[in-house]
Amino acid sequence: LVVIMRTILFVVVRVPFSFLLGLVLALILNSKDLPGKTFFRVVLFVPWAASSVAILIGLISQFIFREQGVLNQLLLLIGITGPVWLNDPVSAFGVVVLADVYFSYGFFMVSILGALQSIPVETYEAAEVDGAGWWRQLMSITLPLIRVAIIPAIVLTSISAFQMFGTAYGITGGGPLIDAGKPGATDFVMIYAFKLIFRTQNYGLATAFAVIIFIMLFAATLYSLRLTKMTKSAYES
């Protein structure tokens, strides 16, 4: 139960940050006056495209945040002794969230950018004539019109975040340990199931845990189909 609740907390924290970063970058890339838009779109999309090598990037993140890592060396240059980031449960959790946000924002960015480009320019021009400012246009025009792209992206990202393995395993290996015999601070469901099978050979508990995960993901998938109405057309004559 602790592992499942911690994984849900990870999803609740990570997905909004990924969405906000993707939204901001999509709005910037959709600007008419931005030079080199194609270059920036490719560069900003690379992290998500490279997410298949998450364990390798996780090791790079570990190199940055470990006790004698790059971040602490930079802090030392300005007279600050950095903490042992990956040995503290809270900061280790934060590092995993930060690294996974870096991987996942690209999906939101591309989804939102595509939706933004489908909004007629005349809609904004009419809003400007009526005196609507940038914030008013964002809240009353942009977000409502891209909702159809945002909701499926949020659902799919939430499900993938719940199954996250490579980033956390590469950075912390599920640690740090809080108490002996208990899951580590970043032991999310997939890492915990991996350890049950390949480290403790506790196949019975691992099977039961896998069934629980399947039921939760199946329920989340059904709810997402109902929420996004993806299969609605299949039942319409």
PyRosetta script that sets phi, psi and omega in degrees:
from pyrosetta import init, pose_from_sequence

init()
pose = pose_from_sequence("LVVIMRTILFVVVRVPFSFLLGLVLALILNSKDLPGKTFFRVVLFVPWAASSVAILIGLISQFIFREQGVLNQLLLLIGITGPVWLNDPVSAFGVVVLADVYFSYGFFMVSILGALQSIPVETYEAAEVDGAGWWRQLMSITLPLIRVAIIPAIVLTSISAFQMFGTAYGITGGGPLIDAGKPGATDFVMIYAFKLIFRTQNYGLATAFAVIIFIMLFAATLYSLRLTKMTKSAYES")
pose.set_psi(1, -40.3)
pose.set_omega(1, 179.0)
pose.set_phi(2, -61.8)
pose.set_psi(2, -42.3)
pose.set_omega(2, -179.5)
pose.set_phi(3, -64.2)
pose.set_psi(3, -43.3)
pose.set_omega(3, -179.5)
pose.set_phi(4, -65.0)
pose.set_psi(4, -45.0)
pose.set_omega(4, 179.9)
pose.set_phi(5, -64.4)
pose.set_psi(5, -37.9)
pose.set_omega(5, 178.8)
pose.set_phi(6, -67.0)
pose.set_psi(6, -37.3)
pose.set_omega(6, 177.9)
pose.set_phi(7, -66.4)
pose.set_psi(7, -41.2)
pose.set_omega(7, 177.0)
pose.set_phi(8, -62.3)
pose.set_psi(8, -40.5)
pose.set_omega(8, 176.6)
pose.set_phi(9, -61.2)
pose.set_psi(9, -41.2)
pose.set_omega(9, 177.8)
pose.set_phi(10, -60.4)
pose.set_psi(10, -44.0)
pose.set_omega(10, 179.3)
pose.set_phi(11, -63.3)
pose.set_psi(11, -44.2)
pose.set_omega(11, -178.0)
pose.set_phi(12, -64.1)
pose.set_psi(12, -33.9)
pose.set_omega(12, -179.6)
pose.set_phi(13, -82.1)
pose.set_psi(13, -44.1)
pose.set_omega(13, -171.6)
pose.set_phi(14, -73.6)
pose.set_psi(14, -44.3)
pose.set_omega(14, -174.5)
pose.set_phi(15, -61.2)
pose.set_psi(15, -46.6)
pose.set_omega(15, 178.0)
pose.set_phi(16, -60.3)
pose.set_psi(16, -39.1)
pose.set_omega(16, 178.1)
pose.set_phi(17, -65.2)
pose.set_psi(17, -40.9)
pose.set_omega(17, 177.9)
pose.set_phi(18, -63.3)
pose.set_psi(18, -41.6)
pose.set_omega(18, 179.9)
pose.set_phi(19, -64.6)
pose.set_psi(19, -47.0)
pose.set_omega(19, -178.1)
pose.set_phi(20, -63.1)
pose.set_psi(20, -43.2)
pose.set_omega(20, 178.9)
pose.set_phi(21, -64.9)
pose.set_psi(21, -43.2)
pose.set_omega(21, 178.1)
pose.set_phi(22, -63.4)
pose.set_psi(22, -38.7)
pose.set_omega(22, 179.3)
pose.set_phi(23, -65.3)
pose.set_psi(23, -46.0)
pose.set_omega(23, -179.2)
pose.set_phi(24, -61.4)
pose.set_psi(24, -46.7)
pose.set_omega(24, -178.8)
pose.set_phi(25, -66.8)
pose.set_psi(25, -36.7)
pose.set_omega(25, 178.6)
pose.set_phi(26, -65.3)
pose.set_psi(26, -40.7)
pose.set_omega(26, 178.0)
pose.set_phi(27, -64.3)
pose.set_psi(27, -38.6)
pose.set_omega(27, 178.2)
pose.set_phi(28, -67.1)
pose.set_psi(28, -45.8)
pose.set_omega(28, -178.4)
pose.set_phi(29, -68.8)
pose.set_psi(29, -20.9)
pose.set_omega(29, 179.2)
pose.set_phi(30, -84.3)
pose.set_psi(30, -4.2)
pose.set_omega(30, -179.6)
pose.set_phi(31, -67.7)
pose.set_psi(31, 136.4)
pose.set_omega(31, -179.0)
pose.set_phi(32, -69.1)
pose.set_psi(32, -27.7)
pose.set_omega(32, -173.0)
pose.set_phi(33, -94.1)
pose.set_psi(33, 4.7)
pose.set_omega(33, -178.1)
pose.set_phi(34, -80.5)
pose.set_psi(34, 119.0)
pose.set_omega(34, 177.8)
pose.set_phi(35, -78.1)
pose.set_psi(35, 148.6)
pose.set_omega(35, 177.2)
pose.set_phi(36, 66.1)
pose.set_psi(36, 38.5)
pose.set_omega(36, -175.9)
pose.set_phi(37, -63.0)
pose.set_psi(37, -38.9)
pose.set_omega(37, -179.2)
pose.set_phi(38, -62.4)
pose.set_psi(38, -43.3)
pose.set_omega(38, 179.0)
pose.set_phi(39, -60.8)
pose.set_psi(39, -48.1)
pose.set_omega(39, -178.3)
pose.set_phi(40, -66.0)
pose.set_psi(40, -34.6)
pose.set_omega(40, 178.2)
pose.set_phi(41, -63.6)
pose.set_psi(41, -42.3)
pose.set_omega(41, 179.5)
pose.set_phi(42, -66.5)
pose.set_psi(42, -47.2)
pose.set_omega(42, -177.3)
pose.set_phi(43, -62.8)
pose.set_psi(43, -43.5)
pose.set_omega(43, -177.7)
pose.set_phi(44, -73.3)
pose.set_psi(44, -20.7)
pose.set_omega(44, 179.5)
pose.set_phi(45, -84.8)
pose.set_psi(45, -18.1)
pose.set_omega(45, -175.9)
pose.set_phi(46, -56.5)
pose.set_psi(46, -44.6)
pose.set_omega(46, -179.1)
pose.set_phi(47, -55.6)
pose.set_psi(47, -43.8)
pose.set_omega(47, 179.4)
pose.set_phi(48, -68.5)
pose.set_psi(48, -37.8)
pose.set_omega(48, 178.4)
pose.set_phi(49, -65.8)
pose.set_psi(49, -28.7)
pose.set_omega(49, -178.8)
pose.set_phi(50, -92.5)
pose.set_psi(50, 9.1)
pose.set_omega(50, -175.8)
pose.set_phi(51, -67.0)
pose.set_psi(51, -15.3)
pose.set_omega(51, 177.8)
pose.set_phi(52, -68.5)
pose.set_psi(52, -18.5)
pose.set_omega(52, 176.3)
pose.set_phi(53, -106.6)
pose.set_psi(53, 42.2)
pose.set_omega(53, -174.5)
pose.set_phi(54, -61.1)
pose.set_psi(54, -35.2)
pose.set_omega(54, -179.4)
pose.set_phi(55, -64.2)
pose.set_psi(55, -41.1)
pose.set_omega(55, 178.3)
pose.set_phi(56, -63.6)
pose.set_psi(56, -45.1)
pose.set_omega(56, 178.9)
pose.set_phi(57, -66.9)
pose.set_psi(57, -32.1)
pose.set_omega(57, 175.3)
pose.set_phi(58, -61.5)
pose.set_psi(58, -39.4)
pose.set_omega(58, 177.6)
pose.set_phi(59, -66.4)
pose.set_psi(59, -35.6)
pose.set_omega(59, 176.0)
pose.set_phi(60, -65.3)
pose.set_psi(60, -41.6)
pose.set_omega(60, 177.1)
pose.set_phi(61, -62.4)
pose.set_psi(61, -38.7)
pose.set_omega(61, 177.2)
pose.set_phi(62, -62.1)
pose.set_psi(62, -39.1)
pose.set_omega(62, 177.9)
pose.set_phi(63, -62.4)
pose.set_psi(63, -33.5)
pose.set_omega(63, -179.6)
pose.set_phi(64, -75.1)
pose.set_psi(64, -41.3)
pose.set_omega(64, -169.4)
pose.set_phi(65, -101.6)
pose.set_psi(65, -1.0)
pose.set_omega(65, 179.9)
pose.set_phi(66, -71.1)
pose.set_psi(66, 174.7)
pose.set_omega(66, -171.6)
pose.set_phi(67, -55.9)
pose.set_psi(67, -44.3)
pose.set_omega(67, 178.6)
pose.set_phi(68, -104.5)
pose.set_psi(68, 29.5)
pose.set_omega(68, -176.3)
pose.set_phi(69, -79.6)
pose.set_psi(69, -177.9)
pose.set_omega(69, -175.3)
pose.set_phi(70, -60.2)
pose.set_psi(70, -44.0)
pose.set_omega(70, -176.4)
pose.set_phi(71, -63.0)
pose.set_psi(71, -45.8)
pose.set_omega(71, 179.6)
pose.set_phi(72, -67.9)
pose.set_psi(72, -31.3)
pose.set_omega(72, 176.5)
pose.set_phi(73, -67.3)
pose.set_psi(73, -38.7)
pose.set_omega(73, 176.7)
pose.set_phi(74, -67.5)
pose.set_psi(74, -40.4)
pose.set_omega(74, 177.6)
pose.set_phi(75, -64.1)
pose.set_psi(75, -34.6)
pose.set_omega(75, 179.9)
pose.set_phi(76, -65.4)
pose.set_psi(76, -30.0)
pose.set_omega(76, 179.4)
pose.set_phi(77, -65.0)
pose.set_psi(77, -26.3)
pose.set_omega(77, 179.0)
pose.set_phi(78, -105.5)
pose.set_psi(78, 17.6)
pose.set_omega(78, 173.6)
pose.set_phi(79, 82.6)
pose.set_psi(79, 18.6)
pose.set_omega(79, 179.4)
pose.set_phi(80, -112.1)
pose.set_psi(80, 128.1)
pose.set_omega(80, 176.1)
pose.set_phi(81, -89.4)
pose.set_psi(81, 110.6)
pose.set_omega(81, -176.5)
pose.set_phi(82, -72.6)
pose.set_psi(82, 154.1)
pose.set_omega(82, 178.6)
pose.set_phi(83, -76.0)
pose.set_psi(83, 172.0)
pose.set_omega(83, 173.5)
pose.set_phi(84, -85.5)
pose.set_psi(84, 89.1)
pose.set_omega(84, -169.4)
pose.set_phi(85, -55.0)
pose.set_psi(85, -44.5)
pose.set_omega(85, -171.6)
pose.set_phi(86, -85.7)
pose.set_psi(86, -0.7)
pose.set_omega(86, 176.7)
pose.set_phi(87, -100.4)
pose.set_psi(87, -5.9)
pose.set_omega(87, 177.8)
pose.set_phi(88, -103.2)
pose.set_psi(88, 129.1)
pose.set_omega(88, -176.4)
pose.set_phi(89, -56.8)
pose.set_psi(89, -42.4)
pose.set_omega(89, -176.7)
pose.set_phi(90, -70.5)
pose.set_psi(90, -48.4)
pose.set_omega(90, -178.4)
pose.set_phi(91, -69.2)
pose.set_psi(91, -34.2)
pose.set_omega(91, 177.1)
pose.set_phi(92, -64.6)
pose.set_psi(92, -42.3)
pose.set_omega(92, 175.9)
pose.set_phi(93, -60.2)
pose.set_psi(93, -43.4)
pose.set_omega(93, 179.7)
pose.set_phi(94, -64.4)
pose.set_psi(94, -38.2)
pose.set_omega(94, 178.6)
pose.set_phi(95, -64.2)
pose.set_psi(95, -42.2)
pose.set_omega(95, 178.4)
pose.set_phi(96, -63.7)
pose.set_psi(96, -43.0)
pose.set_omega(96, 177.5)
pose.set_phi(97, -60.4)
pose.set_psi(97, -46.9)
pose.set_omega(97, -178.9)
pose.set_phi(98, -60.1)
pose.set_psi(98, -45.2)
pose.set_omega(98, -179.1)
pose.set_phi(99, -65.5)
pose.set_psi(99, -39.6)
pose.set_omega(99, -177.9)
pose.set_phi(100, -74.9)
pose.set_psi(100, -29.8)
pose.set_omega(100, 172.7)
pose.set_phi(101, -61.4)
pose.set_psi(101, -40.3)
pose.set_omega(101, 179.4)
pose.set_phi(102, -61.0)
pose.set_psi(102, -34.6)
pose.set_omega(102, 179.6)
pose.set_phi(103, -77.4)
pose.set_psi(103, -33.0)
pose.set_omega(103, -165.6)
pose.set_phi(104, -99.2)
pose.set_psi(104, -15.8)
pose.set_omega(104, -175.1)
pose.set_phi(105, -64.9)
pose.set_psi(105, -26.4)
pose.set_omega(105, -176.9)
pose.set_phi(106, -61.5)
pose.set_psi(106, -35.7)
pose.set_omega(106, 179.0)
pose.set_phi(107, -64.6)
pose.set_psi(107, -45.0)
pose.set_omega(107, 176.6)
pose.set_phi(108, -63.1)
pose.set_psi(108, -43.0)
pose.set_omega(108, -176.8)
pose.set_phi(109, -59.3)
pose.set_psi(109, -47.5)
pose.set_omega(109, -178.7)
pose.set_phi(110, -67.7)
pose.set_psi(110, -42.1)
pose.set_omega(110, -179.6)
pose.set_phi(111, -62.8)
pose.set_psi(111, -45.7)
pose.set_omega(111, -177.8)
pose.set_phi(112, -70.6)
pose.set_psi(112, -38.6)
pose.set_omega(112, -180.0)
pose.set_phi(113, -62.0)
pose.set_psi(113, -41.4)
pose.set_omega(113, 177.3)
pose.set_phi(114, -62.9)
pose.set_psi(114, -40.1)
pose.set_omega(114, 178.8)
pose.set_phi(115, -68.7)
pose.set_psi(115, -37.8)
pose.set_omega(115, 179.5)
pose.set_phi(116, -62.5)
pose.set_psi(116, -38.6)
pose.set_omega(116, -177.3)
pose.set_phi(117, -72.7)
pose.set_psi(117, -11.6)
pose.set_omega(117, 177.8)
pose.set_phi(118, -90.8)
pose.set_psi(118, -6.3)
pose.set_omega(118, 179.3)
pose.set_phi(119, -81.5)
pose.set_psi(119, 125.5)
pose.set_omega(119, -179.7)
pose.set_phi(120, -61.2)
pose.set_psi(120, 137.9)
pose.set_omega(120, 178.7)
pose.set_phi(121, -63.3)
pose.set_psi(121, -31.0)
pose.set_omega(121, -178.9)
pose.set_phi(122, -60.1)
pose.set_psi(122, -28.0)
pose.set_omega(122, 179.9)
pose.set_phi(123, -63.9)
pose.set_psi(123, -44.0)
pose.set_omega(123, 178.8)
pose.set_phi(124, -70.4)
pose.set_psi(124, -36.9)
pose.set_omega(124, 179.3)
pose.set_phi(125, -63.2)
pose.set_psi(125, -41.0)
pose.set_omega(125, 177.6)
pose.set_phi(126, -65.4)
pose.set_psi(126, -37.2)
pose.set_omega(126, 179.2)
pose.set_phi(127, -67.2)
pose.set_psi(127, -38.2)
pose.set_omega(127, 177.8)
pose.set_phi(128, -64.8)
pose.set_psi(128, -38.4)
pose.set_omega(128, 177.6)
pose.set_phi(129, -62.3)
pose.set_psi(129, -36.2)
pose.set_omega(129, 179.4)
pose.set_phi(130, -79.1)
pose.set_psi(130, -1.0)
pose.set_omega(130, 176.6)
pose.set_phi(131, 89.4)
pose.set_psi(131, 14.0)
pose.set_omega(131, -179.9)
pose.set_phi(132, -76.9)
pose.set_psi(132, 130.1)
pose.set_omega(132, 177.9)
pose.set_phi(133, -82.8)
pose.set_psi(133, -176.7)
pose.set_omega(133, -177.4)
pose.set_phi(134, -60.5)
pose.set_psi(134, -46.3)
pose.set_omega(134, -177.2)
pose.set_phi(135, -64.5)
pose.set_psi(135, -41.8)
pose.set_omega(135, 179.3)
pose.set_phi(136, -64.0)
pose.set_psi(136, -39.3)
pose.set_omega(136, 177.7)
pose.set_phi(137, -65.6)
pose.set_psi(137, -39.0)
pose.set_omega(137, 179.5)
pose.set_phi(138, -62.9)
pose.set_psi(138, -46.6)
pose.set_omega(138, -174.8)
pose.set_phi(139, -77.5)
pose.set_psi(139, -32.0)
pose.set_omega(139, -173.9)
pose.set_phi(140, -100.3)
pose.set_psi(140, -21.3)
pose.set_omega(140, -177.7)
pose.set_phi(141, -117.6)
pose.set_psi(141, -58.8)
pose.set_omega(141, -171.6)
pose.set_phi(142, -62.4)
pose.set_psi(142, -58.8)
pose.set_omega(142, -175.8)
pose.set_phi(143, -62.0)
pose.set_psi(143, -44.4)
pose.set_omega(143, 177.4)
pose.set_phi(144, -61.6)
pose.set_psi(144, -37.1)
pose.set_omega(144, -176.4)
pose.set_phi(145, -77.7)
pose.set_psi(145, -23.9)
pose.set_omega(145, 178.6)
pose.set_phi(146, -98.8)
pose.set_psi(146, 6.2)
pose.set_omega(146, -179.5)
pose.set_phi(147, -57.2)
pose.set_psi(147, -36.1)
pose.set_omega(147, -178.5)
pose.set_phi(148, -63.5)
pose.set_psi(148, -25.9)
pose.set_omega(148, 176.9)
pose.set_phi(149, -91.7)
pose.set_psi(149, -30.8)
pose.set_omega(149, -175.9)
pose.set_phi(150, -70.3)
pose.set_psi(150, -46.3)
pose.set_omega(150, -173.4)
pose.set_phi(151, -62.2)
pose.set_psi(151, -50.1)
pose.set_omega(151, 176.5)
pose.set_phi(152, -59.8)
pose.set_psi(152, -37.3)
pose.set_omega(152, 179.3)
pose.set_phi(153, -64.7)
pose.set_psi(153, -40.5)
pose.set_omega(153, 178.5)
pose.set_phi(154, -64.6)
pose.set_psi(154, -43.4)
pose.set_omega(154, -179.2)
pose.set_phi(155, -63.8)
pose.set_psi(155, -49.3)
pose.set_omega(155, -179.0)
pose.set_phi(156, -63.6)
pose.set_psi(156, -40.0)
pose.set_omega(156, 179.3)
pose.set_phi(157, -67.3)
pose.set_psi(157, -36.9)
pose.set_omega(157, 178.7)
pose.set_phi(158, -64.6)
pose.set_psi(158, -41.6)
pose.set_omega(158, 179.3)
pose.set_phi(159, -66.3)
pose.set_psi(159, -42.8)
pose.set_omega(159, 179.1)
pose.set_phi(160, -67.1)
pose.set_psi(160, -35.0)
pose.set_omega(160, 177.8)
pose.set_phi(161, -66.3)
pose.set_psi(161, -36.6)
pose.set_omega(161, 178.6)
pose.set_phi(162, -63.5)
pose.set_psi(162, -29.6)
pose.set_omega(162, -179.5)
pose.set_phi(163, -95.8)
pose.set_psi(163, 11.9)
pose.set_omega(163, -174.4)
pose.set_phi(164, -60.8)
pose.set_psi(164, 134.8)
pose.set_omega(164, -178.7)
pose.set_phi(165, -134.7)
pose.set_psi(165, -56.4)
pose.set_omega(165, -167.6)
pose.set_phi(166, -59.4)
pose.set_psi(166, -45.3)
pose.set_omega(166, -175.5)
pose.set_phi(167, -63.3)
pose.set_psi(167, -51.9)
pose.set_omega(167, -177.4)
pose.set_phi(168, -66.2)
pose.set_psi(168, -39.5)
pose.set_omega(168, -178.8)
pose.set_phi(169, -67.5)
pose.set_psi(169, -37.6)
pose.set_omega(169, 179.3)
pose.set_phi(170, -69.8)
pose.set_psi(170, -31.9)
pose.set_omega(170, -176.9)
pose.set_phi(171, -86.7)
pose.set_psi(171, -51.3)
pose.set_omega(171, -172.3)
pose.set_phi(172, -118.6)
pose.set_psi(172, -15.2)
pose.set_omega(172, -174.9)
pose.set_phi(173, 65.8)
pose.set_psi(173, 19.6)
pose.set_omega(173, -178.1)
pose.set_phi(174, 95.8)
pose.set_psi(174, -11.3)
pose.set_omega(174, -178.8)
pose.set_phi(175, -84.9)
pose.set_psi(175, -172.4)
pose.set_omega(175, 0.3)
pose.set_phi(176, -78.5)
pose.set_psi(176, 157.8)
pose.set_omega(176, 178.6)
pose.set_phi(177, -72.1)
pose.set_psi(177, 136.7)
pose.set_omega(177, 178.6)
pose.set_phi(178, -93.6)
pose.set_psi(178, -50.5)
pose.set_omega(178, 176.1)
pose.set_phi(179, -137.1)
pose.set_psi(179, 151.0)
pose.set_omega(179, 179.3)
pose.set_phi(180, -62.4)
pose.set_psi(180, 135.1)
pose.set_omega(180, 178.4)
pose.set_phi(181, 82.0)
pose.set_psi(181, 1.0)
pose.set_omega(181, 179.4)
pose.set_phi(182, -114.6)
pose.set_psi(182, 157.2)
pose.set_omega(182, 179.3)
pose.set_phi(183, -60.9)
pose.set_psi(183, 151.7)
pose.set_omega(183, 178.5)
pose.set_phi(184, -72.6)
pose.set_psi(184, 172.7)
pose.set_omega(184, -175.6)
pose.set_phi(185, -67.4)
pose.set_psi(185, -23.5)
pose.set_omega(185, 177.8)
pose.set_phi(186, -120.6)
pose.set_psi(186, 28.6)
pose.set_omega(186, 173.8)
pose.set_phi(187, -79.7)
pose.set_psi(187, 85.5)
pose.set_omega(187, 177.3)
pose.set_phi(188, -81.7)
pose.set_psi(188, 174.6)
pose.set_omega(188, -167.8)
pose.set_phi(189, -57.8)
pose.set_psi(189, -42.6)
pose.set_omega(189, -177.3)
pose.set_phi(190, -71.3)
pose.set_psi(190, -36.6)
pose.set_omega(190, 177.1)
pose.set_phi(191, -67.1)
pose.set_psi(191, -43.2)
pose.set_omega(191, -179.6)
pose.set_phi(192, -63.3)
pose.set_psi(192, -42.5)
pose.set_omega(192, 177.9)
pose.set_phi(193, -64.4)
pose.set_psi(193, -39.3)
pose.set_omega(193, 177.6)
pose.set_phi(194, -60.3)
pose.set_psi(194, -44.0)
pose.set_omega(194, -179.6)
pose.set_phi(195, -67.4)
pose.set_psi(195, -37.9)
pose.set_omega(195, 179.3)
pose.set_phi(196, -61.1)
pose.set_psi(196, -36.5)
pose.set_omega(196, -176.4)
pose.set_phi(197, -84.1)
pose.set_psi(197, -50.0)
pose.set_omega(197, -168.4)
pose.set_phi(198, -95.7)
pose.set_psi(198, -12.3)
pose.set_omega(198, 179.2)
pose.set_phi(199, -110.9)
pose.set_psi(199, -46.5)
pose.set_omega(199, -177.6)
pose.set_phi(200, -101.1)
pose.set_psi(200, -7.9)
pose.set_omega(200, -177.6)
pose.set_phi(201, 52.1)
pose.set_psi(201, 33.5)
pose.set_omega(201, 178.7)
pose.set_phi(202, -89.2)
pose.set_psi(202, 76.2)
pose.set_omega(202, -172.0)
pose.set_phi(203, -68.8)
pose.set_psi(203, -33.6)
pose.set_omega(203, -179.9)
pose.set_phi(204, -63.1)
pose.set_psi(204, -50.0)
pose.set_omega(204, 179.3)
pose.set_phi(205, -66.4)
pose.set_psi(205, -37.9)
pose.set_omega(205, 179.5)
pose.set_phi(206, -64.2)
pose.set_psi(206, -38.9)
pose.set_omega(206, 178.5)
pose.set_phi(207, -65.0)
pose.set_psi(207, -44.8)
pose.set_omega(207, 178.5)
pose.set_phi(208, -62.4)
pose.set_psi(208, -40.3)
pose.set_omega(208, 179.7)
pose.set_phi(209, -65.5)
pose.set_psi(209, -40.1)
pose.set_omega(209, 179.1)
pose.set_phi(210, -64.3)
pose.set_psi(210, -38.0)
pose.set_omega(210, 178.4)
pose.set_phi(211, -63.8)
pose.set_psi(211, -42.5)
pose.set_omega(211, 178.6)
pose.set_phi(212, -62.2)
pose.set_psi(212, -44.0)
pose.set_omega(212, 179.0)
pose.set_phi(213, -62.0)
pose.set_psi(213, -42.8)
pose.set_omega(213, 179.7)
pose.set_phi(214, -60.9)
pose.set_psi(214, -44.7)
pose.set_omega(214, -179.5)
pose.set_phi(215, -62.2)
pose.set_psi(215, -43.1)
pose.set_omega(215, -179.8)
pose.set_phi(216, -64.2)
pose.set_psi(216, -45.4)
pose.set_omega(216, -179.4)
pose.set_phi(217, -68.6)
pose.set_psi(217, -35.7)
pose.set_omega(217, 178.0)
pose.set_phi(218, -65.2)
pose.set_psi(218, -42.6)
pose.set_omega(218, 178.0)
pose.set_phi(219, -64.6)
pose.set_psi(219, -41.3)
pose.set_omega(219, 178.4)
pose.set_phi(220, -64.2)
pose.set_psi(220, -37.5)
pose.set_omega(220, 178.9)
pose.set_phi(221, -66.5)
pose.set_psi(221, -44.0)
pose.set_omega(221, 178.3)
pose.set_phi(222, -62.2)
pose.set_psi(222, -41.8)
pose.set_omega(222, 179.5)
pose.set_phi(223, -65.3)
pose.set_psi(223, -38.9)
pose.set_omega(223, 179.9)
pose.set_phi(224, -66.3)
pose.set_psi(224, -37.5)
pose.set_omega(224, 177.4)
pose.set_phi(225, -64.6)
pose.set_psi(225, -38.6)
pose.set_omega(225, 178.2)
pose.set_phi(226, -69.3)
pose.set_psi(226, -40.0)
pose.set_omega(226, -177.2)
pose.set_phi(227, -68.9)
pose.set_psi(227, -43.9)
pose.set_omega(227, -175.9)
pose.set_phi(228, -89.1)
pose.set_psi(228, -11.6)
pose.set_omega(228, 179.8)
pose.set_phi(229, 58.4)
pose.set_psi(229, 35.7)
pose.set_omega(229, -177.8)
pose.set_phi(230, -65.2)
pose.set_psi(230, -33.3)
pose.set_omega(230, -175.4)
pose.set_phi(231, -102.1)
pose.set_psi(231, 10.7)
pose.set_omega(231, -176.4)
pose.set_phi(232, -60.3)
pose.set_psi(232, -41.5)
pose.set_omega(232, -177.2)
pose.set_phi(233, -64.9)
pose.set_psi(233, -23.6)
pose.set_omega(233, -178.5)
pose.set_phi(234, -69.5)
pose.set_psi(234, -22.0)
pose.set_omega(234, -177.6)
pose.set_phi(235, -105.9)
pose.set_psi(235, 1.9)
pose.set_omega(235, 178.4)
pose.set_phi(236, -95.4)
pose.set_psi(236, 136.6)
pose.set_omega(236, -179.6)
pose.set_phi(237, -87.2)
pose.dump_pdb("model.pdb")
